[in-house]
Amino acid sequence: MADLSTMKNVSFPIPSDEEWKEEVEKSLKGKPIEKLHSMTYEQLQLKPIYTRRDLQPLQLEQYPGFPSYVRGTEPNGYIGKPWAVSQELFAASPNEWNEIAKHDLARGQTEIHLVLDRLGFIVSSLDDLEEMFSGVSISDYSLRVDAGACSLSFLSLLVAYLQKQQIPLDTLRGTVGMDPLAALAEKGKLSISLSTLYDVMADVTKWAKEHMPHMKTIIVHSEPYHNGGANAVQELAFAFATAVEYMSECLERGLMIDEAAERISFSFAIGSNFFMEIAKLRAARLIWSRIVQAFGGNEQSQKIAIHARTSHFTKTVYDPYVNMLRATAEAFAAVVGGASSIHASPFDEAIQPADEFSRRIARNTQLILLEEAHIGKVIDPAGGSYYVETLTAQVAEEAWKLFQQIEAKGGMTKALEEGFVQAEVEKVAKLREQNVKMRKEKIVGTNFYANLAEPLAQQRSASEQPLDEVHGNEVNVTFSGISWMQTAVSFAQRRATAQDINAALATAGPSIPIQPIRQWRLAEPFEQLRQAAEHHLEKRGKRPTVHLINLGAIAHHKARADFITGFFEAGGFAVVKNDGYMSNDDAIKGALEAEGTHYIICGADESYPEAVPAIAKALKSANPPRNIYVAGKQPSEIETTFVQAGVDGFIHIASNCYETLVAFMKEMGVALDE
């Protein structure tokens, strides 16, 4: 027997591509290897294997930290500076938010993160900020504030607060950003004209350069497109078309390219396609570097700042603990892709505002990746991967093409007004929705492996106060247009409220309304069916029910009976089973005694020609007649025979699960619109 050193030096012959292909086709029993190819929502064809040959046409970067930054913007990756644990904090009041912030910052959160539109209360006055940040050393943490369409009112209140507390403005770091086009895409309208918002954006950016040099002032979100169903290519193209419009508007208002580009932070949603999401973030660095370089920006401006949010689109109301696994895989992809800061979704995000437990699990997801999995100690772990490098290049190329299409239309605003963006997103959304309904796209706990015994989550109420119901001190705020930021700060110091400032901005009139992008989650179609079934249970005392007619021994019917059970439980149906009937007479007798309305015959194909017509005819002649279905796809001539005997339909892997369940519910009198 060879010793270890000899074994280490043994070289195995490297099989050629043709030899590998021959072996694969043998295992496929003669089918071509192309059977293993798959198509993504980005219309990119994925191969079963990638080799060095796939990298030959690509110009790969050798080291992180160098243009075009595909491998990362920092030479040492996360080793010198880990990504920021940036969990969004929600509360019902400033005091509650303060308690939550102090609690979570003491337990591993490293960035203060709030989204004003989802905060749970309105930051209206200087008093609110004083209460929120009481006992919080704000200059010790980076700050991430998503201010929605306009950041002027919040930023001016923040500056007034800092000045009152005698905290130097230049010690603050992070982002207080505005993204009017994302708000327009999501809501369809803005209360302030885009022209005014761009005036404010440019002025705030100029002001921050002088007074808050470590603060970014613009956020570009991909979430409105992602949550509408967009693919990775569309997310990148729409985000960068938005960023280019923002930079162009700032340049027209007197800023230099580096002054504008360095103030932009990107926020990308991270979905469930693990390698696609890694490639998306790597491609984002390449595209941004190319864009800023084309504008004449320096190398520092070419370094993109990426915040990543695990996807809201992929989260579910039912079986919500599975969301922990989804968020973990998505956060893992964000880390491998090189995000600068990350928000991991609390598992109950689709149900209710996070509580202490769900916040802790989400926060610890990141801390485990950092402290226990040690992912941050590997610089660009995806670098050099034949698959990921190829996918990165493909995503970047396709996103660049779509970006150029938008530019040819006159930019992002024109593309939104024309409806181009909405139509492109909806095309992919319809395909996603169809795949979910057909169960080609599996959602564990929702359209697959539904748990009907799961207790419903008890939703906690949140006191959200509409903006127009909050009244301040009625300070008369007017802007001269000379310095938006300086004027707003002076009014904030005189106790003007956010509402006073926003009202003054709105005097120029609203933006042109557009068709908003439909915001939804993948699981919603089946969640609606589950809710309808539960309402039916509350009103009628039982769920909509189907009865199985299992034929023969368990081994003969189990596979199809299990398939049908999962199929109907995805819609909240009760499925009544049996151990198998050994004769047609027993099957007919058992079915009639069950007193159901809808029956599915489950058995082996060889038992069907003799059993199905007999059972169908007997149940159709009963009073009242039953609805009879057969599990499994049959040859067309056999199906014709079965239909003539009274069979109403066939349920199999190619059936549209959602539409079948809807049809059954309507026949059973289940209200689908409650």
Stockholm file with secondary structure:
# STOCKHOLM 1.0

chainA/1-674         MADLSTMKNVSFPIPSDEEWKEEVEKSLKGKPIEKLHSMTYEQLQLKPIYTRRDLQPLQLEQYPGFPSYVRGTEPNGYIGKPWAVSQELFAASPNEWNEIAKHDLARGQTEIHLVLDRLGFIVSSLDDLEEMFSGVSISDYSLRVDAGACSLSFLSLLVAYLQKQQIPLDTLRGTVGMDPLAALAEKGKLSISLSTLYDVMADVTKWAKEHMPHMKTIIVHSEPYHNGGANAVQELAFAFATAVEYMSECLERGLMIDEAAERISFSFAIGSNFFMEIAKLRAARLIWSRIVQAFGGNEQSQKIAIHARTSHFTKTVYDPYVNMLRATAEAFAAVVGGASSIHASPFDEAIQPADEFSRRIARNTQLILLEEAHIGKVIDPAGGSYYVETLTAQVAEEAWKLFQQIEAKGGMTKALEEGFVQAEVEKVAKLREQNVKMRKEKIVGTNFYANLAEPLAQQRSASEQPLDEVHGNEVNVTFSGISWMQTAVSFAQRRATAQDINAALATAGPSIPIQPIRQWRLAEPFEQLRQAAEHHLEKRGKRPTVHLINLGAIAHHKARADFITGFFEAGGFAVVKNDGYMSNDDAIKGALEAEGTHYIICGADESYPEAVPAIAKALKSANPPRNIYVAGKQPSEIETTFVQAGVDGFIHIASNCYETLVAFMKEMGVALDE
#=GR chainA/1-674 SS CCCHHHHHHCCCCCCCHHHHHHHHHHHTTTCCGGGGCEECTTSCEECSCCCHHHHTTSCCCSSTTSTTCTTCSSTTTTSSSCCEECCBCCCSSHHHHHHHHHHHHTTTCCEEEEEGGGSSSCCCSHHHHHHHTTTCCGGGSEEEEECTTCCHHHHHHHHHHHHHTTCCGGGCCEEEEECHHHHHHHHSCCSSCHHHHHHHHHHHHHHHHHHCTTEEEEEEECHHHHTTTCCHHHHHHHHHHHHHHHHHHHHHTTCCHHHHHTTEEEEEEECSCHHHHHHHHHHHHHHHHHHHHHHTCCTTTTSCCEEEEECSTTCCSSSTTHHHHHHHHHHHHHHHHTCSEEECCCTTTTTSCCCHHHHHHHHHHHHIIIIISCGGGSSSTTTTCHHHHHHHHHHHHHHHHHHHHHHHTTSHHHHHHHTHHHHHHHHHHHHHHHHHHTTSSCCBTTTBSCCTTCCCCCCCCCCCCCGGGCCCCCCCCCCCSSCHHHHHHHHHHTTCCHHHHHHHHGGGCCCCCCCCCCCCCTTHHHHHHHHHHHHHHHHHSSCCEEEEEEBSSHHHHHHHHHHHHHHHHTTTCEEECCSCBSSHHHHHHHHHHHTCSEEEEECCGGGHHHHHHHHHHHHHSSSSCCEEEEESCCCHHHHHHHHHHTCCEEECTTSCHHHHHHHHHHHHTCCSCC
#=GC SS_cons         CCCHHHHHHCCCCCCCHHHHHHHHHHHTTTCCGGGGCEECTTSCEECSCCCHHHHTTSCCCSSTTSTTCTTCSSTTTTSSSCCEECCBCCCSSHHHHHHHHHHHHTTTCCEEEEEGGGSSSCCCSHHHHHHHTTTCCGGGSEEEEECTTCCHHHHHHHHHHHHHTTCCGGGCCEEEEECHHHHHHHHSCCSSCHHHHHHHHHHHHHHHHHHCTTEEEEEEECHHHHTTTCCHHHHHHHHHHHHHHHHHHHHHTTCCHHHHHTTEEEEEEECSCHHHHHHHHHHHHHHHHHHHHHHTCCTTTTSCCEEEEECSTTCCSSSTTHHHHHHHHHHHHHHHHTCSEEECCCTTTTTSCCCHHHHHHHHHHHHIIIIISCGGGSSSTTTTCHHHHHHHHHHHHHHHHHHHHHHHTTSHHHHHHHTHHHHHHHHHHHHHHHHHHTTSSCCBTTTBSCCTTCCCCCCCCCCCCCGGGCCCCCCCCCCCSSCHHHHHHHHHHTTCCHHHHHHHHGGGCCCCCCCCCCCCCTTHHHHHHHHHHHHHHHHHSSCCEEEEEEBSSHHHHHHHHHHHHHHHHTTTCEEECCSCBSSHHHHHHHHHHHTCSEEEEECCGGGHHHHHHHHHHHHHSSSSCCEEEEESCCCHHHHHHHHHHTCCEEECTTSCHHHHHHHHHHHHTCCSCC
//
